[in-house]
Amino acid sequence: MMIASVIASTVCLACAALAADDPPAPPSAPTTPKLGLVESGPLNLTTERSARIASASRSVLRFEPEAFGGTVTVEKILAKPGPVTAGTVIAQLKAKDFDKALGDLRIQLTEATERLAVSQEETALARASDAIAMEKTERGHALAEQRMRHSRDYYFPKALDLAKVRMKDQADGLKDQGDELAQLERMYSDATLESETKDIVIGRARRGMERSQVYFGYGQKDNDLFVAFDHPNSVRDAEDNLRYSQIGLDQLRVRQRLAVTNSRLGMAAAERNLEDLKLRLTRMEADGKRLTVTAPVDGLMSISLPDEGEPVGGRSLMATIVDPGSLELSGNLDVDSLRIVGPGATLDVWIPSRPESSGQATITELSPLGSADGTGANYPFVASIQNRTGEWPLGAEARVVGRKTIPGCTLVPSKAVKNTNGHWTVEVWSDGKKLSREVRVGASDGKMTQVITGLTAGEQVVLPDA
């Protein structure tokens, strides 16, 4: 063994020496990478999504009282889940103090009707009384105007003239008495009458003269007061009476107008209250009918009522009835699926639990607003079933397939497209070199990707080895 090792080592050293004497080998040519061709043609897109089979005709039965606000409980459940016909009694509910509330409401309606009738009669009487009061006030004002006109034109000037005449009459009478007294004194100064008779005549005349002077003094004072105060006050009283009459007439008109407005508002409120009571009574009677829960349509029913004796809240779901013969699909589309299908698009349908069952459906509703789903979004849709074969169980999962062809696309193998920091690039093979180029991409079927800008048909792109 030792000798063999030495011989082998000697041979290797000899070979190395011979190799060192050989000339160097020429460099090898660069290898061509795996390439793909940029093509022009149609792009066939397909999307497959999950959907649920549901009834297109669904009646949701809820307990929705409109007027009764008391406690309602389940008295007895009379039907079972499954097939049901319209009019079948599902359950009987019990409302606490319902009859009392209904009776009170009917009494309130009767009272409100009578109160409205009384108010209408009182309003009619008030209008008649207002008319009479207005007629009297207008008549009194007309008389006040007439008195003022006559007083200004006749009575007031007459009073002043009569006052002057009275003063002149008193003055003339006093003068006449003075003249008569002077005449008597002259007559009796030379007369031979007895002094007693003379004294009687002269004394009587003098006393009359003294009284007349006193009367004249008071008469003059009365005249001065009449001219200075009584007459102006009479004129002002007449003017004030006319003004007060006008004010009273204006105020009466305003009061009557306000009374009419208040009466109208009161009547409107009473009528509105009466209509509200009528509506409440109608709704309460309807609530009484709702206590007997009946099926509104034929179909398959699921019951959601609580147990007997348990309360039923407002808007509580009591039962759901669906038509098994009228079906639709509901599900969600992602953003990529929106490239392919939209409202009115036809979808192929198959049932995973029933592979032999298939058909077609048309999208009838598609939400324009998506709900967040991870980094993407879901857009709810509803599709009406156009035709079907086999059995389609309600609530089962279905798979829907949508297809679309985009003609005249510039297509590149999807493996050649890279995404670097949000920028799409490809490596173009040109003149034996790799050139990185940024592109703008569109739809993809997984194998080929649509290029909107950056490449032209016939160019070659570098494909990754893996």
LUMMARTOR-371796 format. One line per field, with one value per residue (C-alpha): residue in three letters; y, z, x. Coordinates in nm, 3 decimals, always signed. Each point is the difference from the previous one (the first is absolute). Example, Ala and Ser with C-alpha at 12.3 -4.5 7.8 and 13.67 -1.06 7.14 Angstrom:
BEGIN
res	[ALA  SER] $
yy	[-0.450  +0.344] $
zz	[+0.780  -0.066] $
xx	[+1.230  +0.137] $
This chain:
BEGIN
res	[MET  MET  ILE  ALA  SER  VAL  ILE  ALA  SER  THR  VAL  CYS  LEU  ALA  CYS  ALA  ALA  LEU  ALA  ALA  ASP  ASP  PRO  PRO  ALA  PRO  PRO  SER  ALA  PRO  THR  THR  PRO  LYS  LEU  GLY  LEU  VAL  GLU  SER  GLY  PRO  LEU  ASN  LEU  THR  THR  GLU  ARG  SER  ALA  ARG  ILE  ALA  SER  ALA  SER  ARG  SER  VAL  LEU  ARG  PHE  GLU  PRO  GLU  ALA  PHE  GLY  GLY  THR  VAL  THR  VAL  GLU  LYS  ILE  LEU  ALA  LYS  PRO  GLY  PRO  VAL  THR  ALA  GLY  THR  VAL  ILE  ALA  GLN  LEU  LYS  ALA  LYS  ASP  PHE  ASP  LYS  ALA  LEU  GLY  ASP  LEU  ARG  ILE  GLN  LEU  THR  GLU  ALA  THR  GLU  ARG  LEU  ALA  VAL  SER  GLN  GLU  GLU  THR  ALA  LEU  ALA  ARG  ALA  SER  ASP  ALA  ILE  ALA  MET  GLU  LYS  THR  GLU  ARG  GLY  HIS  ALA  LEU  ALA  GLU  GLN  ARG  MET  ARG  HIS  SER  ARG  ASP  TYR  TYR  PHE  PRO  LYS  ALA  LEU  ASP  LEU  ALA  LYS  VAL  ARG  MET  LYS  ASP  GLN  ALA  ASP  GLY  LEU  LYS  ASP  GLN  GLY  ASP  GLU  LEU  ALA  GLN  LEU  GLU  ARG  MET  TYR  SER  ASP  ALA  THR  LEU  GLU  SER  GLU  THR  LYS  ASP  ILE  VAL  ILE  GLY  ARG  ALA  ARG  ARG  GLY  MET  GLU  ARG  SER  GLN  VAL  TYR  PHE  GLY  TYR  GLY  GLN  LYS  ASP  ASN  ASP  LEU  PHE  VAL  ALA  PHE  ASP  HIS  PRO  ASN  SER  VAL  ARG  ASP  ALA  GLU  ASP  ASN  LEU  ARG  TYR  SER  GLN  ILE  GLY  LEU  ASP  GLN  LEU  ARG  VAL  ARG  GLN  ARG  LEU  ALA  VAL  THR  ASN  SER  ARG  LEU  GLY  MET  ALA  ALA  ALA  GLU  ARG  ASN  LEU  GLU  ASP  LEU  LYS  LEU  ARG  LEU  THR  ARG  MET  GLU  ALA  ASP  GLY  LYS  ARG  LEU  THR  VAL  THR  ALA  PRO  VAL  ASP  GLY  LEU  MET  SER  ILE  SER  LEU  PRO  ASP  GLU  GLY  GLU  PRO  VAL  GLY  GLY  ARG  SER  LEU  MET  ALA  THR  ILE  VAL  ASP  PRO  GLY  SER  LEU  GLU  LEU  SER  GLY  ASN  LEU  ASP  VAL  ASP  SER  LEU  ARG  ILE  VAL  GLY  PRO  GLY  ALA  THR  LEU  ASP  VAL  TRP  ILE  PRO  SER  ARG  PRO  GLU  SER  SER  GLY  GLN  ALA  THR  ILE  THR  GLU  LEU  SER  PRO  LEU  GLY  SER  ALA  ASP  GLY  THR  GLY  ALA  ASN  TYR  PRO  PHE  VAL  ALA  SER  ILE  GLN  ASN  ARG  THR  GLY  GLU  TRP  PRO  LEU  GLY  ALA  GLU  ALA  ARG  VAL  VAL  GLY  ARG  LYS  THR  ILE  PRO  GLY  CYS  THR  LEU  VAL  PRO  SER  LYS  ALA  VAL  LYS  ASN  THR  ASN  GLY  HIS  TRP  THR  VAL  GLU  VAL  TRP  SER  ASP  GLY  LYS  LYS  LEU  SER  ARG  GLU  VAL  ARG  VAL  GLY  ALA  SER  ASP  GLY  LYS  MET  THR  GLN  VAL  ILE  THR  GLY  LEU  THR  ALA  GLY  GLU  GLN  VAL  VAL  LEU  PRO  ASP  ALA] $
yy	[+0.000  +0.239  -0.067  +0.058  +0.339  +0.111  -0.111  +0.190  +0.316  -0.022  -0.040  +0.305  +0.219  -0.105  +0.077  +0.347  +0.075  -0.096  +0.214  +0.302  -0.024  +0.004  +0.337  +0.176  -0.094  +0.276  +0.176  -0.159  +0.194  +0.163  -0.220  +0.126  +0.019  -0.150  +0.243  +0.068  +0.172  +0.311  -0.088  +0.177  -0.163  -0.047  -0.054  -0.242  +0.076  -0.221  +0.055  -0.251  +0.106  -0.154  +0.084  -0.115  -0.133  +0.203  +0.056  +0.299  +0.022  +0.042  +0.121  +0.109  +0.006  +0.238  +0.118  +0.369  +0.161  +0.349  +0.130  -0.244  +0.047  -0.255  -0.343  -0.273  -0.368  -0.324  -0.169  -0.304  -0.116  -0.178  -0.084  -0.183  +0.085  -0.134  +0.038  +0.251  +0.148  +0.360  +0.071  -0.274  +0.114  -0.018  +0.124  +0.185  +0.295  +0.153  +0.373  +0.110  +0.247  +0.026  +0.000  +0.275  +0.215  -0.056  +0.093  +0.313  +0.108  -0.042  +0.209  +0.270  +0.002  +0.042  +0.283  +0.174  -0.023  +0.158  +0.270  +0.090  +0.027  +0.226  +0.214  +0.035  +0.116  +0.239  +0.141  +0.058  +0.179  +0.205  +0.108  +0.106  +0.191  +0.163  +0.113  +0.160  +0.163  +0.135  +0.133  +0.179  +0.145  +0.121  +0.151  +0.176  +0.132  +0.130  +0.179  +0.146  +0.134  +0.142  +0.167  +0.142  +0.138  +0.158  +0.136  +0.151  +0.150  +0.106  -0.076  +0.133  +0.335  +0.021  -0.045  +0.285  +0.224  -0.073  +0.076  +0.336  +0.068  -0.090  +0.232  +0.275  -0.064  +0.014  +0.316  +0.158  -0.101  +0.143  +0.323  +0.014  -0.046  +0.275  +0.231  -0.084  +0.064  +0.335  +0.089  -0.094  +0.202  +0.306  -0.059  -0.031  +0.283  +0.266  -0.208  +0.075  -0.368  -0.117  -0.082  -0.351  -0.075  +0.163  -0.205  -0.318  +0.064  +0.127  -0.273  -0.272  +0.133  +0.031  -0.352  -0.136  +0.191  -0.148  -0.354  +0.054  +0.125  -0.313  -0.223  +0.186  -0.049  -0.373  -0.016  +0.176  -0.241  -0.298  +0.127  +0.044  -0.356  -0.135  +0.166  -0.089  -0.357  -0.148  +0.063  -0.118  -0.305  -0.079  +0.026  -0.221  -0.251  -0.030  -0.040  -0.253  -0.196  -0.018  -0.105  -0.258  -0.131  -0.039  -0.169  -0.233  -0.088  -0.069  -0.207  -0.198  -0.079  -0.116  -0.204  -0.165  -0.072  -0.155  -0.190  -0.139  -0.100  -0.163  -0.175  -0.125  -0.125  -0.164  -0.166  -0.118  -0.145  -0.170  -0.142  -0.114  -0.164  -0.173  -0.127  -0.117  -0.191  -0.156  -0.104  -0.137  -0.195  -0.141  -0.101  -0.143  -0.213  -0.112  -0.088  -0.216  -0.192  -0.036  -0.194  -0.290  -0.074  -0.146  -0.098  +0.263  -0.232  -0.363  -0.139  -0.151  +0.154  +0.034  +0.119  +0.243  +0.058  -0.033  -0.268  +0.019  +0.254  +0.192  +0.367  +0.114  +0.334  +0.251  -0.083  -0.354  -0.258  -0.258  -0.206  -0.008  -0.152  -0.063  -0.122  -0.308  +0.027  +0.350  +0.003  +0.251  +0.010  +0.243  +0.038  +0.233  +0.097  +0.115  +0.285  -0.228  -0.155  +0.345  -0.001  -0.299  +0.026  +0.280  +0.070  -0.207  -0.246  -0.368  -0.247  -0.377  -0.171  -0.342  -0.150  -0.162  -0.217  -0.094  -0.023  -0.111  +0.328  +0.305  +0.299  +0.365  +0.323  +0.373  +0.265  +0.229  +0.194  +0.101  +0.234  +0.292  +0.019  -0.275  -0.114  -0.043  -0.355  -0.016  +0.201  -0.022  +0.057  -0.197  +0.122  -0.173  -0.121  -0.170  -0.212  -0.130  -0.359  -0.034  -0.379  -0.295  -0.376  -0.235  +0.085  +0.343  -0.014  +0.328  +0.136  -0.228  +0.128  +0.058  +0.088  +0.267  +0.040  +0.317  +0.034  +0.288  +0.039  +0.317  +0.016  +0.162  -0.018  +0.020  -0.309  -0.098  -0.317  +0.074  -0.149  +0.279  +0.278  +0.114  +0.235  +0.211  +0.253  +0.041  +0.031  -0.270  -0.087  -0.261  -0.087  +0.036  -0.207  +0.225  -0.047  -0.271  +0.219  +0.029  +0.342  +0.079  +0.183  +0.137  -0.099  +0.065  -0.319  -0.079  -0.325  -0.345  -0.357  -0.136  -0.104  +0.311  +0.363  +0.294  +0.277  +0.341  +0.197  -0.087  -0.299  -0.079  -0.332  -0.193  +0.106  -0.263  +0.006  -0.192  -0.273  -0.111  -0.344  -0.130] $
zz	[+0.000  +0.084  -0.334  -0.193  +0.163  -0.089  -0.362  -0.025  +0.137  -0.247  -0.292  +0.109  +0.024  -0.348  -0.140  +0.164  -0.154  -0.347  +0.046  +0.095  -0.332  -0.208  -0.155  +0.174  -0.120  -0.185  +0.203  -0.028  -0.183  +0.226  +0.051  -0.120  +0.286  -0.021  -0.204  -0.053  -0.293  +0.025  -0.195  -0.128  +0.039  +0.219  +0.376  +0.144  +0.363  +0.248  +0.357  +0.235  +0.323  +0.271  +0.035  +0.205  -0.130  +0.140  -0.073  -0.219  +0.164  +0.376  +0.251  +0.335  +0.271  +0.289  +0.295  -0.074  +0.226  -0.112  +0.308  +0.289  +0.220  +0.273  +0.065  -0.257  +0.061  -0.196  +0.112  -0.228  -0.307  -0.235  -0.306  -0.065  -0.229  -0.353  -0.278  +0.075  -0.187  +0.006  +0.286  +0.228  +0.363  +0.117  +0.359  +0.238  +0.192  +0.320  +0.077  +0.362  +0.063  -0.374  +0.030  +0.264  -0.214  -0.301  +0.200  +0.142  -0.348  -0.125  +0.292  -0.075  -0.362  +0.102  +0.239  -0.257  -0.255  +0.243  +0.105  -0.362  -0.061  +0.308  -0.116  -0.343  +0.155  +0.236  -0.293  -0.195  +0.301  +0.052  -0.364  +0.031  +0.324  -0.161  -0.291  +0.236  +0.210  -0.312  -0.128  +0.332  +0.019  -0.359  +0.065  +0.315  -0.187  -0.280  +0.257  +0.170  -0.334  -0.064  +0.343  -0.046  -0.341  +0.126  +0.313  -0.197  -0.259  +0.227  +0.370  +0.101  -0.189  +0.132  +0.359  -0.038  -0.167  +0.270  +0.270  -0.161  -0.033  +0.364  +0.115  -0.221  +0.127  +0.361  -0.070  -0.175  +0.281  +0.261  -0.200  -0.037  +0.374  +0.063  -0.236  +0.164  +0.347  -0.110  -0.156  +0.312  +0.212  -0.221  -0.008  +0.374  +0.081  -0.076  +0.074  +0.294  +0.064  +0.345  +0.103  +0.092  -0.350  -0.145  +0.216  -0.098  -0.375  +0.006  +0.244  -0.208  -0.312  +0.174  +0.145  -0.345  -0.137  +0.262  -0.075  -0.372  +0.055  +0.201  -0.268  -0.271  +0.183  +0.030  -0.353  -0.126  +0.202  -0.130  -0.354  +0.048  +0.138  -0.281  -0.267  +0.167  +0.121  -0.049  -0.371  -0.088  +0.222  -0.175  -0.335  +0.121  +0.152  -0.332  -0.185  +0.256  -0.019  -0.376  +0.036  +0.267  -0.224  -0.287  +0.229  +0.137  -0.353  -0.109  +0.311  -0.046  -0.355  +0.116  +0.286  -0.229  -0.258  +0.271  +0.136  -0.346  -0.038  +0.344  -0.068  -0.333  +0.162  +0.279  -0.247  -0.209  +0.311  +0.102  -0.349  -0.014  +0.341  -0.119  -0.314  +0.209  +0.228  -0.301  -0.140  +0.336  +0.033  -0.350  +0.077  +0.338  -0.162  -0.257  +0.288  +0.141  -0.327  +0.004  +0.324  -0.217  -0.213  -0.341  -0.302  -0.276  -0.287  -0.090  +0.036  +0.234  +0.347  +0.275  +0.341  +0.214  +0.281  +0.363  +0.222  +0.126  +0.280  -0.111  -0.103  -0.361  -0.064  -0.269  -0.343  +0.123  -0.275  +0.032  -0.317  -0.347  -0.296  -0.328  -0.340  -0.081  -0.366  -0.045  +0.050  -0.020  +0.083  +0.233  +0.059  -0.027  -0.285  +0.052  -0.187  -0.264  -0.070  -0.080  -0.311  -0.126  +0.110  +0.085  +0.009  -0.267  -0.040  -0.045  +0.241  -0.027  +0.322  +0.150  +0.343  +0.176  +0.217  -0.311  -0.285  -0.236  +0.064  -0.213  -0.172  -0.090  +0.188  -0.084  +0.239  +0.086  +0.293  +0.063  +0.280  -0.119  +0.346  +0.120  +0.357  +0.116  -0.018  +0.096  -0.262  -0.243  -0.001  -0.049  -0.208  +0.080  -0.297  -0.068  -0.310  -0.134  -0.120  -0.369  -0.032  +0.215  +0.003  +0.297  +0.360  +0.145  +0.382  +0.171  +0.192  -0.173  -0.147  -0.374  -0.215  -0.265  -0.293  -0.207  -0.327  -0.217  -0.309  -0.055  -0.371  -0.150  +0.309  +0.019  +0.208  +0.186  +0.204  +0.356  +0.131  -0.167  +0.190  +0.328  +0.262  +0.168  +0.254  -0.182  -0.347  -0.264  -0.205  -0.253  -0.136  -0.377  -0.195  -0.266  -0.190  +0.240  +0.306  +0.278  +0.022  +0.292  -0.111  +0.200  -0.131  +0.082  +0.032  -0.016  +0.044  +0.030  -0.044  +0.212  -0.298  -0.217  +0.116  -0.195  -0.057  -0.059  -0.058  -0.011  -0.242  -0.359  -0.159  -0.125  +0.273  +0.221  +0.376  +0.248  +0.197  +0.341  +0.011  +0.271] $
xx	[+0.000  +0.280  +0.172  -0.330  -0.051  +0.347  -0.046  -0.333  +0.152  +0.286  -0.244  -0.207  +0.306  +0.102  -0.339  -0.002  +0.338  -0.123  -0.316  +0.206  +0.177  -0.337  -0.131  -0.309  -0.356  -0.210  -0.292  -0.349  -0.286  -0.274  -0.309  -0.343  -0.256  -0.344  -0.211  -0.370  -0.169  -0.220  -0.316  -0.309  -0.339  -0.308  +0.019  -0.254  -0.081  -0.184  -0.110  -0.160  -0.171  -0.213  -0.371  -0.298  -0.328  -0.289  -0.364  -0.080  -0.342  +0.025  -0.259  +0.142  -0.265  +0.072  -0.206  -0.044  -0.264  -0.097  -0.184  +0.016  +0.305  -0.067  +0.147  -0.069  +0.075  -0.033  -0.319  +0.018  +0.193  -0.240  +0.215  +0.325  +0.291  -0.037  -0.257  -0.274  -0.296  -0.117  -0.241  +0.131  +0.005  +0.361  -0.035  -0.226  +0.148  -0.132  +0.016  -0.030  -0.289  -0.062  -0.381  +0.011  +0.229  -0.225  -0.312  +0.164  +0.096  -0.356  -0.130  +0.258  -0.112  -0.366  +0.086  +0.216  -0.283  -0.248  +0.246  +0.059  -0.377  -0.037  +0.291  -0.158  -0.331  +0.179  +0.194  -0.320  -0.158  +0.313  -0.002  -0.366  +0.073  +0.301  -0.214  -0.253  +0.271  +0.165  -0.332  -0.067  +0.348  -0.007  -0.346  +0.124  +0.303  -0.220  -0.221  +0.309  +0.119  -0.344  -0.015  +0.346  -0.087  -0.323  +0.169  +0.282  -0.234  -0.288  -0.010  +0.340  -0.040  -0.357  +0.116  +0.249  -0.256  -0.261  +0.256  +0.067  -0.374  -0.059  +0.274  -0.130  -0.353  +0.119  +0.200  -0.295  -0.233  +0.236  +0.025  -0.377  -0.042  +0.253  -0.184  -0.332  +0.144  +0.141  -0.330  -0.190  +0.234  -0.059  -0.370  -0.032  +0.239  -0.267  -0.303  -0.230  -0.057  +0.028  +0.350  -0.105  -0.119  +0.307  +0.227  -0.178  +0.029  +0.356  +0.111  -0.151  +0.171  +0.332  -0.020  -0.084  +0.294  +0.231  -0.117  +0.040  +0.354  +0.078  -0.158  +0.186  +0.329  -0.059  -0.128  +0.310  +0.218  -0.198  +0.043  +0.372  +0.028  -0.218  +0.212  +0.329  -0.073  -0.347  -0.029  +0.355  -0.052  -0.327  +0.175  +0.285  -0.242  -0.176  +0.329  +0.125  -0.324  +0.040  +0.366  -0.087  -0.273  +0.246  +0.257  -0.267  -0.107  +0.359  +0.072  -0.317  +0.100  +0.345  -0.147  -0.249  +0.271  +0.220  -0.298  -0.070  +0.367  +0.010  -0.327  +0.128  +0.321  -0.197  -0.232  +0.295  +0.165  -0.324  -0.050  +0.362  -0.035  -0.315  +0.173  +0.296  -0.234  -0.171  +0.336  +0.113  -0.323  +0.040  +0.358  -0.098  -0.269  +0.258  +0.234  -0.277  -0.012  +0.379  -0.026  -0.115  +0.307  -0.090  +0.205  -0.031  +0.107  +0.058  +0.353  +0.255  -0.005  +0.257  -0.130  +0.200  -0.252  +0.115  -0.147  -0.357  -0.032  +0.310  -0.028  +0.002  +0.171  -0.083  +0.145  +0.073  +0.041  -0.280  +0.028  +0.153  -0.184  +0.180  -0.113  +0.215  -0.087  +0.145  +0.380  +0.283  +0.371  +0.179  +0.371  +0.299  +0.232  +0.358  +0.167  +0.151  -0.340  -0.139  +0.225  -0.190  -0.363  -0.243  -0.375  -0.174  +0.290  -0.083  +0.161  +0.035  -0.110  +0.074  -0.072  +0.298  -0.229  -0.200  +0.255  -0.274  -0.190  +0.088  -0.150  +0.044  -0.073  +0.001  +0.132  -0.292  +0.150  +0.361  +0.101  +0.217  +0.160  +0.228  +0.062  +0.358  +0.137  +0.368  +0.188  -0.291  -0.373  -0.321  -0.295  -0.332  -0.203  -0.333  -0.063  -0.329  +0.000  -0.083  +0.001  +0.098  +0.029  +0.005  -0.071  +0.090  -0.044  -0.082  +0.299  +0.252  +0.326  +0.023  +0.297  -0.044  +0.235  +0.028  +0.188  +0.113  +0.220  +0.205  +0.094  +0.311  +0.224  +0.378  +0.084  +0.315  +0.063  -0.100  +0.330  +0.193  -0.175  +0.156  -0.141  +0.265  -0.124  -0.327  +0.161  -0.049  +0.307  +0.118  +0.345  +0.008  +0.255  +0.149  +0.327  +0.106  -0.052  -0.255  -0.167  -0.234  -0.312  -0.294  -0.342  -0.362  -0.202  -0.370  -0.191  +0.154  -0.121  +0.287  +0.213  -0.010  -0.023  -0.136  +0.256  -0.154  +0.321  +0.371  +0.016  -0.088  -0.087  +0.305  +0.238  +0.163  +0.006  +0.212  -0.175  +0.120  +0.166  -0.230] $
